[in-house]
Amino acid sequence: VQLQASGGGLVQAGGSLRLACTTSGRTLNTGAMAWFRQAPGKEREFVAAVKGRGGATFYADFAKGRFTISRDTAANTIYLQMNSLKPEDTAVYYCAAGPRIINTSIRQDWSYDYWGQGTQVTVSS
């Protein structure tokens, strides 16, 4: 399974970006797909995830109300719509996928088997 992330860029504070992550190979509709991010000098952190055939969603506290994760199962693609961006959102954003993830572990990066290459998001003040 390969993941290809895209959509990053430079945006002013208050602006929006939409990231996309497309999987090739085995579909993971029964598992989970997620976004993580890593800022310079910081650990990788969970952003949002979508899981299972029902598409349940999970968010980090900082993402609630500003970010929306969605999924196009036919296209094997997930999206992360990011609104009201802040300079502290600057990071490399990674998509990840895992075929068997339980809800209590969905925010843990070690739960995911497959990772994309990352896309840079820079928010200027």
N, C-alpha and C positions, 0 to 999 in steps of 0.2 A: 504494500500500500504506500503510495506516495502522496504527499500533500503539497500543494502549491498555493502560497499566500500572495496576495497582491492588494494594492489600494492605499498603501502608505504614502506619506508625503509631508510637505510643510504647510502648516495652516496657522492662522492667527488665533489667539485666544478667543473663545466664543464661537469658533467655527465648527465645521462638521467634516467628518470623513467616513467613508464606508469601506471596510476591509472585506475581502473575499478569500475563501480557502476552498479549493477544489481537490477532491480526492480522486485518485485513479486506482483501478484495481477493485478490490473487494469493497462492497458498500458496507456502511457501518450504521445502518438505520436502527439496528437493535442495540447499538452501543452508545457511546457519547462522543461528541466533538466539542472542543473547547478552544478558547483563546486565553493565552497567558501573555505576560509582558515582562520585560526586564529593562530597567533603567540603568545607566552607567553607575557602577559601584554598589548596586543593589541586587538582592536576590530576585529570582524569577517569581512572579506572583500571579495568582489566578485572577482572571477578569470575568469570564462568563462561559457557560456551557449549555449545550442542548443535548437531551438524552432520550433514547428510546423511540419507539414508534409513535408514541404520543407527543413527543417533542417537548417534554418538560424542560423548563429553563431554570438556570441557577446564575446568580450574580454575586460578585464581590460588592461589599457595601459601597465602595467608591463609585461603582458602575451603576448602581440602581438609580433610575430616573434620568440618566444621561445616555447610557448605552443600551442597545437592543441587539440581542443575538437572534438570528433567524436561520431557517434551513430550507433549501430547495432539494428535496430528496431525489427528484428526477434527475437533477443535474449534479448530484453528489457534492453540493456546495453549501457552505455555511457563510453567513455574513455577520459582520459586526458594525452596526450603525452607531457612530459616536458623535454625539451632539454636545454643545456647550463645553468644548474642549478647553483644558487648562494646561498651563505650562508643565505642571506635574504629571500630565499624561504622556509626556515625552518618553519614549521607550521603543525598543524593538518588540514588536508584537508577533507572537508565534501561535500558529494553530496546531492542535494536537487531536489525536483520535485514539480511541480504545474500544475494543469490542466487548469487553466485560468490565463494567465499572459500576460499583454500587454507590448509592447517593451519598453515603457518609464519606466516601473517598473522592468524590468528584472534583473537589477543589485541590487535590494533591497532584503535583506534576508526575509523581512516580506511578500514578494509576494509568498513565497513557503510554501506549506502545509506539505510536507513530507521531512524528513531528515534522512540521514544515520548516522552511529555511528562515522564516522571519521577514518582517517588513517594517521599515523604520517609520515611526510617526514622530514628527517634531512639531511642537506647538510653541509659537513665539508669543511673547508677552507684549 
